[in-house]
Amino acid sequence: MAVDIATEEDYSHKSRLTEHDDTTTTTTTTVNFQVIGACWGRTGTHSLKNALEILGYKCYHMKEVISHGETHTRFWQRAAQKYQTQQANDINFDEVYMCDDDDERNKKVSKTCENFTASCDFPSAVFWKEQLKQYPKAKVILGWRDPEKWYQSCMDTIFRVIPDHPNCSLGTKISHWLGLPAKGMGDMVVEVVSKRCFGQDYSRKNVIHSYVQFCEQVKRDCPAHQLLIHEPKDGWEPLCKFLGKPIPDVPYPHVNDTKEFQRIILLTKVIGYTALVCTLGFPLLFLPSYK
């Protein structure tokens, strides 16, 4: 049975906003959070992060999860588990978006302690709706990409570092076990991406269907005046108009990080296999020698 895949024409109304009648509840917060990126990985999230930061926002991305380490990976893992047990209202995103002046790891990551004001990419994008309940005045950006191209990009990159994906090598799994690129990363991506997004079904049909369904849900559930459907090729104009910002005098950033991602994959594989060889080979040093 073929998957009903939305075409690019279906999203030609990118700047047009969808209708929505639901009300949202407000959670007390101290972070002035302004932009929620409902943008799954491989939809131009790195480019969007750079664009938002040019516009003056401080954007939370997977890179921030890695740089902040176990505190953040465990937060998103718990968030996914709370969602599965219908406790999503207990998630407080200030835990990762608010700067902790006493956090020594944060001081190493950034000399100036600033609260995040925007987000995009996995894992935060998966929880766009929960974030909107906590930050009801924030605007939402849905990252759109042709589903076929998006799927292939995932197969070439992020799916190769998710431990329960068939394309994830033993070396990469060992690197996760060693705490690389961040402690708890492997467990987090399984909970957030594999289980919540795809139900641990990585068949091409299910993955594409899940992505399209996610986009449809955002269009359906996000308040009309707060939603923009965005592709990197749209450039500055619709994004700046949506956010009420002047258009910068620099080109819209276009970051193609596939090659960089693949170098990271290769590095994790090498580290993992090296650790395996060393572990298996070390006892041989203590075997008696015979002449």
C-alpha positions as CSV (number, residue, x, y, z in Angstrom):
1,M,0.0,0.0,0.0
2,A,1.5,3.3,-1.1
3,V,2.1,6.1,1.4
4,D,0.1,9.2,0.8
5,I,3.0,11.7,0.6
6,A,2.3,15.4,0.5
7,T,3.9,17.2,-2.5
8,E,5.8,20.5,-2.5
9,E,2.7,22.0,-4.1
10,D,0.7,21.1,-1.0
11,Y,3.1,23.4,0.9
12,S,3.2,26.2,-1.6
13,H,1.2,28.3,0.9
14,K,4.2,28.4,3.2
15,S,3.6,32.0,4.3
16,R,-0.2,31.3,4.6
17,L,-1.3,30.3,8.0
18,T,-3.6,27.4,9.0
19,E,-6.8,27.7,10.9
20,H,-7.0,26.6,14.5
21,D,-9.6,27.0,17.2
22,D,-8.0,25.3,20.3
23,T,-6.8,27.2,23.2
24,T,-3.4,26.7,24.9
25,T,-2.6,26.6,28.6
26,T,0.1,28.7,30.1
27,T,2.9,27.5,32.2
28,T,4.8,30.0,34.4
29,T,8.2,30.6,32.9
30,T,11.2,32.9,33.3
31,V,12.7,32.5,29.9
32,N,11.7,35.0,27.2
33,F,11.4,32.2,24.6
34,Q,10.3,33.5,21.2
35,V,10.8,31.0,18.4
36,I,10.0,27.3,18.5
37,G,11.4,25.3,15.6
38,A,9.2,22.4,14.7
39,C,12.0,21.3,12.4
40,W,13.1,17.7,12.3
41,G,16.8,17.0,11.6
42,R,17.8,17.2,7.9
43,T,15.3,20.0,7.1
44,G,17.9,22.8,7.0
45,T,18.1,23.2,10.8
46,H,21.8,24.2,10.9
47,S,21.0,26.9,8.3
48,L,18.0,28.1,10.3
49,K,20.0,28.1,13.5
50,N,22.6,30.4,11.9
51,A,19.9,32.6,10.4
52,L,18.1,33.0,13.7
53,E,21.3,33.9,15.4
54,I,22.1,36.5,12.8
55,L,18.7,38.0,13.6
56,G,19.6,38.2,17.3
57,Y,18.2,35.0,18.8
58,K,20.2,32.5,20.7
59,C,19.1,29.2,19.2
60,Y,19.1,25.7,20.8
61,H,20.1,23.0,18.4
62,M,21.5,19.4,18.6
63,K,24.9,21.0,18.8
64,E,23.9,22.5,22.2
65,V,22.8,19.1,23.5
66,I,26.2,17.7,22.6
67,S,28.1,20.6,24.1
68,H,26.2,20.6,27.4
69,G,26.5,16.9,27.8
70,E,24.7,14.5,30.1
71,T,22.5,17.1,31.9
72,H,20.8,17.9,28.5
73,T,20.7,14.4,27.0
74,R,19.0,13.0,30.2
75,F,16.5,15.9,30.2
76,W,15.3,15.0,26.7
77,Q,15.3,11.3,27.4
78,R,13.1,12.0,30.5
79,A,10.8,14.3,28.4
80,A,10.2,11.5,25.9
81,Q,9.5,9.0,28.7
82,K,7.0,11.5,30.3
83,Y,5.3,11.9,27.0
84,Q,4.9,8.2,26.6
85,T,3.3,8.0,30.1
86,Q,1.0,11.0,29.4
87,Q,2.9,13.2,31.8
88,A,4.0,15.7,29.2
89,N,2.6,18.6,31.2
90,D,5.3,18.0,33.8
91,I,8.1,18.9,31.4
92,N,9.8,22.2,32.2
93,F,11.9,23.4,29.3
94,D,13.5,26.1,31.4
95,E,15.8,23.3,32.6
96,V,17.7,23.4,29.4
97,Y,16.8,26.8,28.0
98,M,17.6,28.9,31.1
99,C,21.2,29.6,31.8
100,D,22.6,28.3,35.0
101,D,25.4,30.6,36.2
102,D,26.6,27.9,38.6
103,D,26.9,25.3,35.9
104,E,30.6,24.8,35.4
105,R,30.0,22.9,32.1
106,N,28.0,25.9,30.8
107,K,30.9,28.3,31.7
108,K,33.2,26.2,29.5
109,V,30.7,26.2,26.7
110,S,30.1,29.9,26.7
111,K,32.0,32.8,28.3
112,T,28.7,34.7,28.5
113,C,25.7,33.1,30.2
114,E,22.6,33.8,28.1
115,N,19.2,32.2,28.0
116,F,18.1,30.5,24.8
117,T,15.4,32.4,23.0
118,A,14.8,30.0,20.0
119,S,15.1,26.3,19.1
120,C,15.2,23.9,16.2
121,D,16.4,20.4,15.2
122,F,16.1,17.2,17.1
123,P,15.4,16.6,20.0
124,S,13.6,19.9,20.8
125,A,11.5,19.9,17.6
126,V,9.7,16.8,18.6
127,F,8.2,18.6,21.6
128,W,7.1,21.8,19.8
129,K,3.5,21.5,21.1
130,E,4.6,21.0,24.7
131,Q,6.9,24.0,24.3
132,L,4.1,26.1,22.9
133,K,2.0,25.4,26.0
134,Q,4.9,26.7,28.2
135,Y,5.8,29.6,25.9
136,P,2.4,30.5,24.4
137,K,3.5,33.8,22.8
138,A,6.3,32.1,20.9
139,K,6.2,31.7,17.1
140,V,6.5,28.3,15.4
141,I,8.6,27.5,12.4
142,L,7.8,24.3,10.6
143,G,10.8,23.0,8.7
144,W,9.7,21.4,5.4
145,R,11.7,19.4,2.8
146,D,10.6,17.1,0.0
147,P,10.0,13.8,1.9
148,E,12.0,11.6,-0.5
149,K,15.0,13.9,-0.3
150,W,14.6,14.2,3.4
151,Y,14.5,10.4,3.8
152,Q,17.7,9.9,1.8
153,S,19.5,12.6,3.7
154,C,18.6,10.9,7.0
155,M,19.8,7.5,5.6
156,D,23.1,9.1,4.7
157,T,23.6,10.8,8.1
158,I,21.5,10.8,11.3
159,F,20.1,7.3,11.0
160,R,23.7,6.0,11.0
161,V,24.2,7.2,14.5
162,I,21.0,6.0,16.1
163,P,21.9,2.9,18.0
164,D,18.8,0.8,17.2
165,H,18.8,1.7,13.5
166,P,20.0,-1.2,11.2
167,N,22.6,1.1,9.5
168,C,24.3,2.0,12.8
169,S,27.7,0.2,12.9
170,L,29.1,-1.7,15.9
171,G,31.9,0.9,16.2
172,T,29.4,3.7,16.5
173,K,27.4,1.8,19.1
174,I,30.6,1.3,21.1
175,S,31.3,5.0,20.9
176,H,27.9,5.7,22.3
177,W,28.6,3.3,25.1
178,L,31.8,5.2,25.8
179,G,29.9,8.4,26.1
180,L,30.7,9.9,22.7
181,P,29.8,12.4,21.4
182,A,28.0,13.1,24.7
183,K,27.2,10.9,27.6
184,G,23.6,9.6,27.3
185,M,23.4,10.6,23.6
186,G,22.6,7.0,22.4
187,D,19.8,6.5,24.9
188,M,18.4,9.9,24.2
189,V,18.1,9.6,20.4
190,V,16.5,6.1,20.8
191,E,13.8,7.5,23.1
192,V,13.2,10.8,21.3
193,V,13.8,9.9,17.6
194,S,13.4,6.2,17.2
195,K,10.6,5.5,19.6
196,R,8.6,8.7,19.6
197,C,9.0,9.7,16.0
198,F,9.0,6.3,14.3
199,G,7.8,3.8,16.8
200,Q,11.1,1.9,16.1
201,D,9.9,1.1,12.7
202,Y,12.6,2.2,10.2
203,S,10.9,1.0,7.1
204,R,11.0,3.6,4.3
205,K,7.3,3.7,4.2
206,N,6.8,4.3,7.9
207,V,9.6,6.9,8.2
208,I,8.3,9.0,5.3
209,H,4.7,8.7,6.6
210,S,5.8,9.7,10.1
211,Y,7.5,12.8,8.8
212,V,4.5,13.9,6.6
213,Q,2.1,13.2,9.5
214,F,4.2,15.3,11.8
215,C,4.1,18.2,9.4
216,E,0.3,17.8,9.0
217,Q,-0.1,17.8,12.8
218,V,1.8,21.1,13.2
219,K,-0.2,22.7,10.4
220,R,-3.4,21.5,12.1
221,D,-2.6,22.2,15.7
222,C,-0.6,25.3,15.7
223,P,-2.5,28.6,16.1
224,A,-2.7,30.2,12.6
225,H,-1.0,33.5,13.4
226,Q,2.0,31.8,15.0
227,L,3.0,29.4,12.2
228,L,5.4,29.7,9.3
229,I,6.3,26.8,7.0
230,H,9.9,27.4,5.9
231,E,12.5,26.0,3.6
232,P,16.1,27.3,3.4
233,K,15.6,28.2,-0.3
234,D,12.9,30.7,0.8
235,G,15.7,33.0,2.1
236,W,15.3,36.0,4.4
237,E,12.1,37.7,3.3
238,P,9.3,35.4,4.6
239,L,11.3,34.6,7.7
240,C,12.0,38.2,8.6
241,K,8.5,39.3,7.8
242,F,7.1,36.5,10.1
243,L,9.4,37.5,12.9
244,G,9.1,41.2,12.5
245,K,12.8,41.6,11.8
246,P,14.6,43.8,9.2
247,I,16.3,41.8,6.4
248,P,20.1,41.5,7.1
249,D,22.6,42.7,4.6
250,V,24.2,39.3,4.4
251,P,23.1,36.2,2.4
252,Y,20.8,33.7,4.0
253,P,23.1,31.0,5.4
254,H,23.1,27.7,3.5
255,V,24.9,25.0,5.5
256,N,25.4,21.7,3.8
257,D,26.8,19.7,6.7
258,T,26.4,16.2,5.2
259,K,30.1,15.8,4.6
260,E,30.9,17.1,8.1
261,F,28.3,14.7,9.5
262,Q,29.8,11.7,7.6
263,R,33.3,12.6,8.9
264,I,31.9,12.5,12.5
265,I,30.3,9.1,11.7
266,L,33.6,7.8,10.5
267,L,35.4,9.1,13.5
268,T,32.9,7.4,15.9
269,K,33.3,4.2,14.1
270,V,37.1,4.3,14.2
271,I,37.1,5.2,17.9
272,G,34.6,2.4,18.7
273,Y,36.4,-0.3,16.7
274,T,39.8,0.8,18.2
275,A,38.4,0.5,21.7
276,L,37.0,-3.0,20.8
277,V,40.4,-4.1,19.4
278,C,42.2,-2.8,22.4
279,T,39.8,-4.4,24.8
280,L,40.0,-7.8,23.1
281,G,43.8,-7.5,22.5
282,F,44.8,-6.4,26.0
283,P,44.5,-9.8,27.6
284,L,46.9,-11.2,25.0
285,L,49.7,-9.2,26.5
286,F,49.5,-11.4,29.6
287,L,49.5,-14.8,27.9
288,P,52.6,-16.8,28.6
289,S,55.1,-16.9,25.7
290,Y,56.4,-20.2,24.5
291,K,59.6,-20.8,22.7
